[in-house]
Amino acid sequence: MLEMRELNGQDTFLMLPIVAKLGIADVIKYVEGERGKRADEELSNEEIEELGIDIAAKALEIVLVDIDKVRKDINKLLASLCETTQKEIENLGFTEYNMLIIKLFTQEEFKAFFKHLYSSLK
């Protein structure tokens, strides 16, 4: 199984096309709608972190449903994170490929990215 490094600042440039293609702003609106009654309240860091986790989970759901829209971008990001080629990522078995996607979406840095994205769009 391939090892995945943690996200770093340069990975932002690989993540932004994914965010744009998936309409993550719509995901943020969805989460805010779910929490709409609290939209005017000042949220604690813990509450913002919880929203970031919700957004990351919704983004994972969208990626798994709409993987075709971002397949090449995801493969490029995974290849970078696993320090391998896109071709090797494309040739992974079903389980290993999906486990890498899940591992990516559960990284603390990934959740933090969406937490900050949520904060900036609020």
C-alpha positions as CSV (number, residue, x, y, z in Angstrom):
1,M,0.0,0.0,0.0
2,L,1.2,3.5,-0.8
3,E,2.2,5.8,2.0
4,M,0.6,9.3,1.9
5,R,2.4,12.3,3.3
6,E,0.6,15.1,5.0
7,L,-0.7,18.0,3.0
8,N,1.5,21.1,2.8
9,G,1.1,24.6,1.5
10,Q,2.0,23.8,-2.1
11,D,-0.9,21.3,-2.2
12,T,-3.3,24.2,-2.1
13,F,-2.6,24.7,-5.8
14,L,-3.6,21.1,-6.5
15,M,-6.7,21.4,-4.3
16,L,-8.2,24.6,-5.7
17,P,-9.2,23.1,-9.1
18,I,-11.0,20.3,-7.2
19,V,-12.8,22.8,-5.0
20,A,-13.8,24.9,-8.0
21,K,-15.1,21.9,-10.1
22,L,-17.1,20.5,-7.2
23,G,-18.8,23.7,-6.2
24,I,-17.5,23.5,-2.7
25,A,-19.1,27.0,-2.1
26,D,-22.4,25.2,-2.5
27,V,-21.3,22.6,0.1
28,I,-20.6,25.4,2.5
29,K,-24.0,26.9,1.8
30,Y,-25.5,23.5,2.4
31,V,-23.8,23.2,5.8
32,E,-24.6,26.7,6.7
33,G,-28.2,26.1,5.8
34,E,-28.2,23.1,8.1
35,R,-26.8,25.3,10.8
36,G,-28.8,28.4,9.6
37,K,-30.3,29.3,12.9
38,R,-26.8,29.9,14.3
39,A,-25.5,31.8,11.2
40,D,-25.8,35.2,13.1
41,E,-24.1,33.9,16.2
42,E,-20.4,34.2,16.9
43,L,-19.1,30.7,16.5
44,S,-16.4,29.3,18.8
45,N,-13.3,27.7,17.3
46,E,-14.7,24.3,18.2
47,E,-18.0,25.1,16.4
48,I,-16.1,26.3,13.3
49,E,-13.9,23.2,13.4
50,E,-17.1,21.1,13.6
51,L,-18.4,22.9,10.5
52,G,-15.1,22.3,8.7
53,I,-15.5,18.6,9.4
54,D,-19.1,18.6,8.1
55,I,-17.9,20.4,5.0
56,A,-15.1,17.9,4.5
57,A,-17.5,15.0,4.9
58,K,-19.9,16.5,2.4
59,A,-17.0,17.2,0.0
60,L,-16.0,13.5,0.3
61,E,-19.6,12.5,-0.5
62,I,-19.6,14.8,-3.6
63,V,-16.2,13.5,-4.8
64,L,-17.3,9.9,-4.5
65,V,-20.5,10.7,-6.4
66,D,-19.0,13.1,-9.0
67,I,-15.5,11.5,-9.2
68,D,-15.5,11.8,-12.9
69,K,-15.5,15.6,-12.8
70,V,-12.3,15.7,-10.7
71,R,-10.7,12.3,-11.4
72,K,-7.6,13.7,-13.1
73,D,-7.2,16.4,-10.4
74,I,-7.6,13.9,-7.6
75,N,-5.2,11.5,-9.2
76,K,-2.6,14.3,-9.6
77,L,-3.1,15.3,-5.9
78,L,-2.8,11.7,-4.8
79,A,0.3,11.1,-6.9
80,S,1.9,14.2,-5.3
81,L,1.0,13.1,-1.8
82,C,2.2,9.6,-2.3
83,E,5.3,10.7,-4.2
84,T,4.5,8.5,-7.2
85,T,3.1,9.0,-10.7
86,Q,-0.5,9.6,-11.8
87,K,-0.2,6.4,-13.9
88,E,0.6,4.4,-10.7
89,I,-2.4,6.0,-9.0
90,E,-4.6,5.1,-12.0
91,N,-3.5,1.5,-11.8
92,L,-4.3,1.0,-8.1
93,G,-6.9,-1.6,-7.2
94,F,-10.4,-0.6,-6.1
95,T,-9.8,-0.8,-2.4
96,E,-6.4,0.8,-2.2
97,Y,-7.6,3.7,-4.4
98,N,-10.7,4.4,-2.3
99,M,-8.7,4.1,0.9
100,L,-6.3,6.8,-0.3
101,I,-9.2,9.1,-1.1
102,I,-10.7,8.5,2.4
103,K,-7.3,9.0,4.0
104,L,-6.9,12.3,2.1
105,F,-10.3,13.5,3.3
106,T,-9.7,12.5,6.9
107,Q,-6.3,14.3,7.2
108,E,-6.3,17.0,9.8
109,E,-4.8,19.4,7.3
110,F,-7.6,18.7,4.8
111,K,-10.2,19.4,7.5
112,A,-8.3,22.6,8.4
113,F,-8.3,23.7,4.8
114,F,-12.2,23.5,4.7
115,K,-12.4,25.2,8.1
116,H,-10.4,28.1,6.8
117,L,-12.4,28.1,3.5
118,Y,-15.6,28.3,5.5
119,S,-14.3,31.1,7.6
120,S,-13.2,33.1,4.6
121,L,-16.5,32.7,2.8
122,K,-18.7,33.6,5.8
